[in-house]
């Protein structure tokens, strides 16, 4: 399965092997640095099957684990941040002065 066809689909059936499961969590749930082997050894992480000596992770378990790691969904009514930080004011004159100074410094080095 190619990466562009791995879009998240709720209630997807099937399983993924260990490395593919880690990639799925990284790509679809933005969970980087998740070591599924360590989590399994500690009795944590998503539930899995062992079949033929391989760890097989169902999509539903991976999605539930990813959602639990991210925390609950928030909305404005739930107390999510109501305002985004205002962008910095740009001082055009100061930017031009810095650019002019930089250009003079670069010319000096030639």
Buried (B, 14 or more C-beta within 10 A) or exposed (E): EEEEEBEEEEEEEEBBBBEBBBBBBBBBBEBEEBEBEEBBEEEEBBEBEEEEEEBBBBBBBBBEBBEEBEEEEEEEEEEEEEEEEEEEEEEEEEEEEEEEEEEEEEEEEE
